[in-house]
Amino acid sequence: MPPEATSPDDYAEFRPLMFSIAYRMTGSISDAEDIVQEAFLRLTRVLRDGTVIDSPKAYLATATTRLAVSHLRSARVRRESYVGAWLPEPLVADAPGSPRAEPDPADRAEMSDSLSMAFLVLLESLTPTERAVFLLHEVFGYDYKEIAGITGKSETNCRQILARARSHVDDGKPRFDASREQRDEVARRFFAATEGGDITALLELLAPDVVMVGDGGGKAWALAQPISGAERVAKLLLGLQRRAPKMGVHVEPTWVNGQPGGVSYDSDGRVVNVFVLDIADGRVQTVRSIVNPDKLRHLGPVSDVALRAARDLRYRPWPPTSPRKPRPARSSTASRRPRTRGCASC
């Protein structure tokens, strides 16, 4: 290793791998970027201290994984108190400021599917260590010896952890249509039916038990609970579509987390929401919508169209911007003035 290689830029080739691990572990683009940066800083420090690193790639993968595990353990309490359904931060293809997790995820089906919202939500059922072992083995192809070195567990323990993780994941593992072309065609027809207000065509594209999930984080208007059933979801989608022109909102189809989806913008080009479609057997199985402004800021300015006013929030901001004055004390013996019907001054 060249002794002058002590800057993160010298190891930029490993950034896509590091981000891929960190994002799948946390489901957050901002947290993943912070983890990647911290891993680079740790490598820089040990190199400047004179430590010899045989494999910078192995060191960075290990540091990234361990930092992600620590982050998940500290974030668990926040996830448990999250308002409404939790969805990952969307990874939008070719969006400004949205990093690429792989050089070309569209051409790698197995990597693309492991980026999906459905898969990342499913991983929430695993402990941080189970999540790390599962991803390293099933997605990134590390063997048990390498995983043991990364996680600090024995090979035998890693096998047991993977077996437990597989038992949780296999039953709920999402299914997707085999080719991108098939998904593109269903998505194209979905957008056409929605924009045209054609409920008959839309119902043909929705699975009978289709589910719609919204993530507003308590800060934006979203579904309080997921809704299911083709007719209910179709009516909601068409209702939102009818309101969109009045609000100056339009949708631009794109790929989100390796699946067909779209980004909604207001008349000023600010992001309103991101949604993604799970498509299997030629039909839309799930519609997921992210409206939480904190999860959209990496895509650019966020619109206030869907934001909730402070008075509507379940949890008010603190400290309050305009605290109420305390009511004046009233004597228990004070008598009330009798009111006269029709008296304007009473």
matplotlib code that plots the C-alpha trace (Angstrom):
import matplotlib.pyplot as plt

x = [0.0, 1.4, 2.3, 0.9, -2.6, -4.1, -7.1, -10.7, -10.3, -7.6, -10.2, -13.1, -13.4, -14.8, -17.5, -20.2, -19.7, -19.7, -22.8, -24.6, -23.9, -24.8, -28.0, -29.4, -28.5, -30.1, -32.7, -31.5, -29.4, -28.3, -27.3, -25.5, -23.5, -22.5, -21.4, -19.4, -17.6, -16.9, -15.4, -13.1, -12.0, -11.2, -9.1, -7.3, -6.5, -5.0, -2.9, -1.5, -0.6, 1.5, -0.7, -0.3, -3.6, -3.3, -6.7, -8.3, -11.4, -11.8, -11.1, -13.7, -16.4, -15.8, -15.9, -19.0, -20.8, -19.9, -20.9, -24.2, -24.9, -24.1, -26.4, -29.3, -29.0, -29.2, -32.0, -34.3, -36.0, -36.7, -38.1, -40.5, -41.8, -42.1, -45.5, -47.3, -45.8, -42.0, -40.5, -36.9, -35.6, -36.2, -33.2, -34.3, -32.6, -30.6, -32.0, -29.7, -28.0, -29.3, -26.3, -26.1, -25.8, -24.4, -22.7, -25.7, -28.5, -31.0, -28.9, -28.4, -31.8, -30.7, -29.0, -31.9, -34.5, -32.4, -32.8, -36.6, -38.7, -40.4, -37.1, -35.8, -39.0, -38.8, -35.3, -36.7, -37.8, -34.2, -31.8, -28.9, -26.5, -28.9, -29.3, -25.6, -24.9, -27.9, -26.9, -23.2, -23.9, -27.1, -26.6, -22.8, -21.6, -19.2, -18.3, -18.6, -15.0, -15.1, -18.4, -16.9, -14.0, -16.3, -18.9, -16.5, -18.5, -17.3, -18.1, -20.4, -22.3, -22.6, -24.1, -26.7, -27.4, -28.0, -30.3, -32.4, -32.4, -33.5, -36.4, -37.7, -37.1, -38.1, -41.8, -42.2, -39.6, -41.1, -41.7, -41.2, -41.8, -38.7, -37.8, -37.6, -39.5, -42.5, -42.5, -42.1, -45.2, -47.4, -46.2, -46.9, -50.4, -50.8, -49.9, -52.1, -55.1, -54.5, -54.0, -56.9, -59.3, -60.0, -61.1, -61.9, -58.4, -56.8, -58.7, -57.4, -53.8, -54.3, -54.0, -57.3, -55.4, -53.3, -52.0, -51.3, -48.9, -48.0, -45.1, -45.7, -43.8, -46.4, -45.1, -47.1, -50.6, -50.4, -52.5, -52.9, -53.1, -52.4, -55.5, -56.1, -58.3, -58.3, -61.4, -60.4, -56.9, -58.2, -60.7, -58.0, -55.5, -58.1, -59.2, -55.6, -55.2, -58.3, -56.9, -53.4, -54.1, -55.8, -52.7, -50.3, -48.9, -47.6, -46.0, -42.8, -42.3, -38.9, -37.3, -37.2, -35.1, -34.8, -38.6, -41.0, -42.3, -42.6, -41.8, -44.5, -43.5, -45.5, -45.7, -42.4, -40.6, -40.4, -40.7, -44.1, -43.7, -42.1, -43.9, -42.9, -44.8, -44.3, -45.3, -45.6, -47.7, -48.4, -50.2, -49.4, -49.2, -48.2, -48.1, -45.8, -45.7, -43.1, -44.3, -42.2, -40.2, -37.1, -36.8, -37.1, -34.6, -31.8, -33.8, -34.0, -36.4, -39.5, -43.0, -45.3, -48.3, -48.6, -47.1, -49.3, -49.7, -48.3, -51.9, -52.6, -49.5, -49.9, -46.8, -46.4, -43.0, -41.2, -40.6, -43.9, -43.4, -46.3, -47.1, -50.5, -50.8, -52.1, -55.7, -56.3, -57.2, -60.9, -62.1, -64.3, -66.6, -67.0, -70.5, -71.2, -73.1, -76.5, -76.8, -79.8, -81.0, -80.5, -78.2, -75.3, -73.1, -73.6]
y = [0.0, 3.4, 5.3, 8.6, 7.0, 8.5, 10.4, 9.0, 10.0, 7.4, 4.7, 6.1, 2.8, 1.2, 3.8, 2.1, -1.2, 0.7, 2.7, -0.5, -2.2, 0.9, 1.8, -1.8, -1.9, 1.4, 2.2, 5.8, 7.6, 10.3, 7.8, 5.6, 8.5, 9.4, 5.8, 5.7, 9.0, 7.8, 4.5, 6.5, 8.7, 5.6, 4.2, 7.5, 7.7, 4.2, 4.7, 8.0, 6.2, 3.9, 0.8, -1.5, -2.5, -5.5, -5.0, -1.6, -3.1, -5.6, -2.9, -0.5, -3.2, -4.3, -0.7, 0.1, -3.0, -2.5, 1.2, 0.3, -2.4, 0.2, 2.7, 0.3, -0.6, 3.1, 3.8, 1.0, 3.1, 5.9, 3.3, 1.9, 5.4, 6.4, 7.8, 5.6, 3.2, 3.4, 3.2, 3.6, 6.8, 6.4, 5.9, 7.5, 6.6, 9.5, 12.0, 14.9, 14.2, 10.6, 8.3, 5.1, 2.0, -0.1, 0.8, -0.4, -1.9, -2.2, -4.8, -6.9, -8.2, -9.8, -6.6, -4.5, -6.6, -6.4, -2.6, -2.8, -1.1, -4.4, -6.2, -3.4, -3.3, -7.0, -6.7, -4.7, -8.0, -9.0, -7.9, -5.7, -8.7, -11.0, -8.2, -7.8, -11.6, -12.1, -9.2, -10.1, -13.7, -13.5, -10.2, -9.5, -13.1, -13.1, -16.6, -17.6, -17.0, -13.4, -12.7, -14.0, -11.6, -8.7, -9.3, -10.6, -13.8, -17.4, -19.2, -21.6, -18.7, -17.0, -20.1, -20.2, -16.5, -16.9, -19.8, -17.7, -14.8, -16.9, -18.3, -14.8, -13.6, -16.5, -16.5, -12.8, -12.4, -10.2, -11.6, -9.5, -10.1, -11.5, -8.8, -5.0, -4.9, -6.6, -4.2, -1.2, -2.3, -2.7, 0.6, 2.4, 1.1, 1.9, 5.6, 5.8, 4.4, 6.7, 9.9, 9.1, 8.4, 4.9, 2.9, -0.2, -0.3, 0.4, -2.4, -4.8, -3.8, -4.1, -7.4, -8.2, -7.9, -4.9, -2.8, 0.9, 2.2, 5.8, 7.2, 10.8, 10.4, 12.5, 15.6, 15.2, 14.0, 10.3, 7.2, 6.6, 2.8, 0.8, 0.1, -3.0, -4.2, -3.2, -1.1, 0.9, 1.5, 2.4, 5.0, 6.6, 6.8, 8.4, 10.8, 11.9, 12.2, 14.5, 16.8, 17.0, 19.6, 21.9, 21.8, 22.2, 18.7, 16.4, 13.0, 12.0, 8.2, 6.9, 3.9, 3.9, 1.4, -0.7, -0.8, 1.2, 4.3, 8.1, 11.4, 14.1, 17.7, 20.9, 23.9, 25.2, 21.9, 21.0, 17.4, 16.4, 12.7, 9.6, 6.4, 2.9, -0.1, -3.7, -5.7, -9.5, -11.8, -8.9, -6.8, -4.2, -5.9, -2.9, 0.9, 2.7, 6.4, 8.5, 12.0, 12.5, 15.6, 14.4, 11.5, 13.6, 16.4, 14.6, 14.9, 18.7, 21.4, 19.8, 21.2, 22.3, 21.0, 17.8, 19.1, 19.3, 22.5, 22.5, 22.5, 19.3, 17.4, 14.5, 15.8, 19.6, 21.2, 22.1, 24.7, 26.2, 29.2, 31.1, 29.7, 30.4, 32.8, 31.1, 31.7, 34.2, 32.6, 32.7, 32.8, 29.9, 32.3, 34.7, 34.9, 34.7, 37.6, 36.4, 36.3, 37.9, 36.3, 38.5, 40.9, 41.8, 43.0, 39.8]
z = [0.0, -0.9, 2.3, 0.9, 0.6, 3.7, 2.3, 1.8, -1.9, -2.2, -1.5, -3.4, -5.4, -2.2, -1.5, -3.6, -1.6, 1.7, 0.9, -0.3, 3.1, 5.2, 3.3, 3.4, 7.1, 8.1, 5.4, 5.6, 2.9, 5.3, 8.0, 5.4, 4.2, 7.8, 8.4, 5.2, 6.1, 9.6, 8.3, 6.0, 8.8, 11.0, 8.2, 7.7, 11.4, 11.7, 8.5, 9.9, 13.1, 11.1, 11.2, 8.2, 6.6, 4.3, 2.7, 2.9, 1.3, 4.1, 6.7, 5.3, 4.9, 8.5, 9.9, 7.9, 9.1, 12.7, 12.7, 11.1, 13.8, 16.5, 14.8, 14.6, 18.3, 19.2, 16.7, 17.8, 20.4, 17.9, 15.4, 18.1, 18.8, 15.1, 14.2, 11.7, 9.2, 8.8, 5.3, 4.2, 2.7, -1.1, -3.4, -6.6, -9.9, -11.4, -8.9, -8.0, -4.6, -4.5, -4.5, -6.5, -4.4, -7.3, -10.6, -12.5, -10.3, -13.2, -14.8, -11.6, -10.6, -7.3, -6.1, -7.3, -5.4, -2.2, -2.5, -2.7, 0.0, 0.6, 1.3, 3.5, 5.6, 6.0, 7.4, 10.2, 11.8, 12.3, 15.1, 14.0, 14.0, 12.1, 9.6, 9.1, 8.8, 6.4, 4.1, 4.0, 3.1, 1.0, -0.8, -0.9, -1.1, 1.8, 3.2, 6.9, 7.6, 6.2, 8.1, 11.3, 10.9, 10.2, 12.9, 15.6, 15.9, 15.4, 12.1, 13.9, 15.5, 12.1, 10.6, 13.5, 13.1, 9.4, 9.9, 12.3, 9.9, 7.0, 9.0, 9.6, 6.0, 3.8, 4.6, 3.8, 1.1, -1.7, -5.1, -8.2, -11.9, -13.5, -16.0, -15.9, -19.1, -17.5, -14.6, -16.9, -18.9, -15.8, -14.4, -17.7, -17.7, -14.0, -14.6, -17.7, -15.8, -12.8, -14.9, -17.1, -14.2, -15.6, -12.6, -14.6, -16.1, -12.7, -11.0, -13.6, -12.7, -8.9, -7.1, -5.2, -1.9, -2.9, 0.1, 0.2, 2.9, 3.7, 5.7, 6.9, 10.2, 11.9, 9.9, 6.7, 5.7, 5.2, 5.8, 9.5, 8.8, 5.6, 3.5, 1.5, -1.3, -5.0, -4.9, -1.8, -3.1, -6.6, -5.2, -3.0, -5.9, -8.3, -5.6, -5.1, -8.8, -9.1, -6.4, -7.9, -10.7, -8.2, -6.0, -8.9, -8.4, -11.2, -11.2, -13.0, -13.3, -12.3, -10.6, -6.8, -4.9, -8.0, -8.6, -10.7, -9.0, -9.2, -7.7, -7.3, -7.7, -7.0, -9.4, -8.1, -8.7, -5.1, -4.0, -2.6, -2.2, -3.6, -4.2, -5.4, -6.8, -5.9, -9.0, -9.2, -11.4, -13.7, -11.0, -8.4, -5.1, -2.9, -3.2, -0.8, -0.4, 1.5, 2.4, 5.5, 4.6, 6.6, 4.2, 1.0, 1.6, -0.2, -3.4, -3.2, -1.8, -0.2, -0.9, 1.9, 0.0, 2.1, 5.4, 8.5, 10.4, 13.9, 15.4, 13.5, 14.6, 17.1, 18.8, 19.0, 18.5, 21.7, 22.8, 21.4, 19.1, 20.7, 24.2, 25.5, 28.5, 31.6, 32.4, 35.2, 38.5, 39.4, 42.9, 43.9, 45.6, 42.6, 41.3, 37.6, 36.0, 34.8, 31.1, 29.4, 26.2, 23.3, 25.2, 23.0, 25.9, 28.0]

ax = plt.figure().add_subplot(projection="3d")
ax.plot(x, y, z, "-o")
ax.set_aspect("equal")
plt.show()
